[in-house]
Amino acid sequence: MVQNLKHYTIESTLGTGGMGIVYLARDTKLQRLVAIKLLKPELVSDPNRKSRFLREARAAAALTHPAIAQVYDIDEVDGTTFIVMEYIDGRTIGRLIRDGELDLIGAVEIACQVAEGLAKAHDSGIIHRDIKSDNIMVTKDGHAKLLDFGLAKLLEADTDMDTAAADPADLTRTRTQDRTQTMPGAVMGTITYMSPEQARGQELSPASDIFSFGIVLYEMVAGERPFKGDTPLDTMHSIAFEEPKPVTLVKKNIPPQLHRIITRCLRKRREDRYPNAHALADDLKGVKQELESGTRTRLPAGTRLLGWIEWLKTSFPYGPKGVAILVAALIVSAVFLLTKLQWGNMIGPAVAFFFIYRALRNKRQRMLKAFVKKVSALPEVRAIVIKDDTVTVALDKAPAKTYIRITSLIDEINEKRFIGKQVMPVIRDDLSEAEFRNLLKTAGVTYARDE
């Protein structure tokens, strides 16, 4: 095993995949753990293919989103090409499913995070091409991370030059045969998570990622994949031509809206799927709200208007705050232009503004109080400490869904707050008894379980 690559010291092996071996390493310059993927030599032996891959990898490295594992560096030593990526300390979705640690709310929360990451990447013109349950990890604090973004194109058959004049049918057969032989993780995707256009060797688009995402969502909810076959060719045929069993028949008590989302993601024709990942994320947020509130609502009549408003909030400088400031400024400007006000007449609006400001300023405290009430009801929670902008939650050893739930509630507070810094969660399940007693002596203890 290679011990050092430039200023990276290899510590252990994390796993292997279609592109090569992944190692845990330490960046000796920045003193942080990283994941290093050593690419198979045959994948970058062709100069044109290697150059194209490096362009793709650099584009992926420019992506910054909480749900996307960051690419730090792409380099080469003694003919060995390697990628340096963010090290994710957690477990894959596939592992969580096998361990039975994903409930419905946890699955939808993860899906929301991943869909928003997809939207970010697609807006930047990058397609993943290999979305699967083992390419999504959940950190110990409950955040989803999509791995290998944009890197799967390296596995695409290099047919640009040698098949330029070939018959399209022959080209399709060649590409399909390559995928069948290489099996999981190889040429442009893993067979059981392929889109119909991938299985047919057609050009890919963001809609292909949405289909593969639908397979993962189905798997998280139902505990099994929607397309199966005795052989790889049978599986590819099922993906391309057969309709999956409705998820509501596999798993009971699935909200109808979630069933509609999965069904729309898995449409055979790409134009019948979601037009983009933003719309998908919006629908998932609606399901998440229904599950958390315990109510079932119909799809809103003003979906297009709400989608436009959501786009405005996420695209306008400073987000919702910027929109609110702009609207307020326009209203004040209109009042001054259309009316002749005396300063004495401003006392009433000033008082009203003061109370509105006070209500907004106290909003975060009210949300934190509601957070404590919800989280303290979880049996694994031992104590909650709120100090400044940090919320510390002490736990017993807990399933992944507990971490996901806590992180989701904190994210909700940060999204809805209007004034003040973001709330930073600290989730501890490794406290010794002495450390736990010291924690209870600190200021800001808002909940302590009777023990």
RAKAUR-V305578 format. One record per run of one state. SS is the DSSP state (h for helix, s for strand, l for the rest). FROM is the first residue (numbers start at 0). TO is the last residue. If there is no record, write none. Layout:
# RAKAUR-V305578
SS&FROM&TO, SS&FROM&TO
This chain:
# RAKAUR-V305578
l&0&2, s&3&4, l&5&6, s&7&15, l&16&18, s&19&26, l&27&30, s&31&38, l&39&39, h&40&42, l&43&45, h&46&60, l&61&66, s&67&67, l&68&69, s&70&76, l&77&78, s&79&85, l&86&88, s&89&91, h&92&97, l&98&102, h&103&122, l&123&131, h&132&134, s&135&138, l&139&142, s&143&145, l&146&150, h&151&154, l&155&166, h&167&181, l&182&189, h&190&192, l&193&194, h&195&198, l&199&204, h&205&221, l&222&230, h&231&240, l&241&245, h&246&249, l&250&254, h&255&264, l&265&268, h&269&271, l&272&275, h&276&292, l&293&301, h&302&314, l&315&317, h&318&337, l&338&341, h&342&360, l&361&361, h&362&375, l&376&379, s&380&386, l&387&388, s&389&394, l&395&398, h&399&415, l&416&422, s&423&427, l&428&431, h&432&440, l&441&443, s&444&447, l&448&450
